[in-house]
Amino acid sequence: MTTGVRRRMGVEERRQQLIGVALELFSHRSPDDVSIDEIAAAAGISRPLVYHYFPGKLSLYEAALRRAADELAERFVEPHEGPLGARLLRVMGRYFAFVDEHGPGFSALLRGGPAAGSSRANAMIDEVRQAAYEQILLHIGVRQPPARLELVVRSWVSLAESTALLWLDGRRIPRAELELQLVHDFAALAAVSAAYDEEMAGILVDILAGEPADGPFGELVGRLAALVPGPREGGQDR
């Protein structure tokens, strides 16, 4: 008979384990409702030992927030291959997969959770938004965006956030539909901006030049065309 011996973790390894345990618990319940005792029990250690690695719940939460923010920002990274519409659809698929897997934690990430109002939490949230913004600009191929393009992209990132938060409250719309709708929203924002500005019009023309008719942007055109009423019988409106 052999006796199992528990391997002692190093300091950084234990810290990373506690962050992972906290994130897992935050995926199912709001961080405000998760106690240090629960985190310690899930990690298989005592409560005082948790405080040995983190001074308090806030510091542990901020460490978990850091990891979640990094992972969420990575969801916007996409190879620069193929039409923009298809790329954005894949990005939204990964983004909503994160939202779906980490519902309460995602809400806490964007709303601050236990760290609401702290400079660190706000900075991390802003970093995610900035990373998303920069990735989209890379896909569009514009290094120095004009003011209207910056407005379109930042508005779209904010729209994706708010849509995801609202979707979590009941998940009343199929996830795949929302992912596609957000890609269509991007095209719509760009199109409206292009109607007011020649530079934006040129950017939109370049984007659409690489889009296939059966891609997400082409599908939007088809859906909008179906809404336009045909000519009335006799060729006259009444």
Buried (B, 14 or more C-beta within 10 A) or exposed (E): EEEEEEEEBEEEEBBBBBBBBBBBBBBEBBBBEBEBEBBBEBBEBEEEEBBEBBEEBBBBBBBBBBBBBEEBBEBBEBEEEBBBBBBBBBBBBBBBEBBBEBBBBBBBBBEBBBBEEBEBBEEBBEBBBEBBBEBBBBBBEBEEBBEBBBBBBBBBBEBBBEBBBEBBEEEEEEBEEBBBBBBBBBBBBBBEBBEEBEBBBEBBEEBBEEBEEEBBBBBBBEEEEEEEEEEEEEEEEE
